[in-house]
Amino acid sequence: MQRIALPTEWTVQAVSNPEELPDNIAGKSIPAVVPGCVHLDLLRADLIPDPYLDRNELLVQWIGRTDWTFNTSFSLDGDALAHERLDLVCEGLDTVATVVVNGVEVGRSENMHVEYRFDIKAAAHEGENQISITFASAALYAREMRERLGHLPNTYPDHEPYNFIRKNACNFGWDWGPTLITCGIWKEIRLEAWSVARIKSVRPLVTTANSDLAIVDVHVEAELASADAQILPAVFLNSAVGTVAFEDDGGFSLGSDKTAWTATIGIKHPKLWWPRGYGEQPLQTLRVVLLDDSEDEVELETEIDEREIKIGLRSVELDTTPDDIGANWTLKVNGQPIWVKGANWIPDDVFLTRASESDRLYERIQQAVDANMNMLRVWGGGIFESDEFYSICDELGVLVWQDFLFACAAYSEEEPMRSLVGTEARYNVTRLSSHPSLAIWNGGNECIWGYHDWGWKETIGDRTWGAGYYFDLLPKIVAEVDPSRPYWPGSPFSGSMDIHPLADQWGNKHIWDTWNEVDHSQFRRYSPRFAAEFGHQAPPTYATLLASIPHDQLDPESPAMLHHQKANGGNGKLLARLGEQFAIPEDFDDWLYLTHVVQARAMQTAVEWFRTRKSCSGALYWQINDCWPVTSWAAIDGEGREKPLYWATQRFLAPRLLSIQPDGQGYAVWAHNDASSVWHGEVTIGLLHFDGSPLKQLTLPFYAQPRELVKVAHLDASWAPQDPARNLLTASSAGVDRAFWFYLPDRQLAYTSAATYDAELQELDGGNYALTIKAHVLLRDLTLNADRVGARVKGGFATLLPGESFTFHLESPVPLTAGQLAAPPVLQDATRFGKR
Ligand code: BMA
């Protein structure tokens, strides 16, 4: 196998839509970088304004309605052409493309989520060759397809009909994403010259994994160059994994009558892979080779293709055993139930090649790890992420829940959609099968819910809407291609079409009335088996706003701010939820801080509630990341900066959690020990005055087994506050964050009005600083907005009782002073915003 890279330098040219093309683009051949997309090329050439800034998105809509041709040339020598086959391998074409080599059409694509391989041997020649790929407007294709198949509803009726094209849905605009309809060669493109045979796929499926034995079935499929090819496959597993107990190395050859083969490898006393928090993540290298076994090569057995893959030994299952509530919805790895803690993941940038840069992916997934997450859900309106995404998750022990790519819409099951979907599912289930982090396949996002509740049935009538995918095609493909992983038809879904998809007792649930309609205390009305989506909006950090909004428009209602708020009624909801907790502030900086506080508290309320329900086994909030600078539900904004929610997440997802929750007429103190060792000690529970003086106190021993949730105490009416506006409940124990309970929303609390504290800044080495705040009064949700001084902080969202201290660690490229840092709007605390 000879792999030949194609040049990264191409050109791109608009080839349709003359009415809309700006003069500086019409007829012009523009340098292009591959992999990439047309927007990035136009940006690099300075031909369009940056669509992430201000309202520039509106100025570049014509790009998505235009057809574009990418051209380059490559040279071939005789060796490449001497092979039986010469394939053009396109790992990802976005989306509707016609591929031409030396004037000869060699293939077409209409799905960005699969690899295309075109045999170009007949079209290619020695010396210089021309390749040109023309992308038809995805918007126009989707409209035509809708015309052909009949309208079906989706959540964004004002957008192009994203449910009629196999392209990431959110590229057409979402309630956190701009409409920037891309096209281009978004993944690697190369040539492969080969003879006899090549490895078409390798699926190493771990069928058993326990402390005694692991079994891996390595399914290898070959493609033959000609009918008389004879090959010998072999599989090697590096022995660091344990003692190889048996290895069925086939020992027979493949030919046209048989092109697939399975090697079964057994490993005694294997080192198992675990999600983080449960154990280590040992990875082993599996090597698959193909040898030429044709008669005249018998002696030589030349290696003609090989693949090296990292695998991890673990089993995974979804436990849905019925119980007296309804049914479990618990993920188990190596037989161990996992309390899933994490968030939903969207493409990290509208321009997907930027989103898949290694450093960026690594940084983002590390952020998830540092926030104590053990799972990311790759949401169905986005993409199947790059191989590297899953490799990083394998290495860091982050479980991945992967949606099939259906979101908030009805989808036609007629041709060509059915075949496109089938091919896409097979290709990606195969491609991702080696990754131990990948734990569950899910049919899609909110499509079953939409069918139940969003008034689609009338439009759909007796036509197809996707049920055939979720309940038939996809589970069949998973069962056939990768039976080692669980499949679930949708999120949310109760397990049956006869039970509402949002039922508390069954399945995975989404909770959205808390944000859209009611305040976050209302999360406590629900007791889901698994909370797969729930969220609360807040703007990005100040530095990210400054970089994307004209400075004279830093006002919640300015045209640019509203443009970077895509949710239906978003700003109104933001204000309504803010007003439930605080008096609406006049000042922009205070507004920004308080929206951040409400976002963080909403997610804290939800997750602590779920972690203290015995029937719940996981919480994934909406959403960890953003794809551009926008007001959204994200914890990390479009420029990778952590919002206060992120610092709160580190606390409420800590392995050991103390939490105070309403319990009947009183309150309960809970200890959730999501760690693998026993947690025992003493909890001190206090009813305190805001000045720190105790009104009632109790110290109790407690004992929590590994992974156990225990109710440490029930606080009855004798714990009622003397003055709910001036009292709070606390529960503390050595080595963990203290739990707090405030009786009233902040706007009714009589905080000591002026925050008083001492601040001490210590300069450490190499641009590192430590800022210690010593509280003289109660300080609540203390946050250092270090982005405002160009610095980066670690940690925050701390609540201090009078006399206590908290240290922020910062990194800054420029020298800092305490004076710069230790006052609003850089240092903020919620007790400034109590009852007036
Ligand atoms: C859910 C998600 C997304 C959406 C989010 C916020 O419906 O699945 O579609 O962005 O809510 O509205």
Residues whose N, C-alpha, C, O or C-beta is under 5 A from the ligand:
A	BS01	BMA	D175 N445
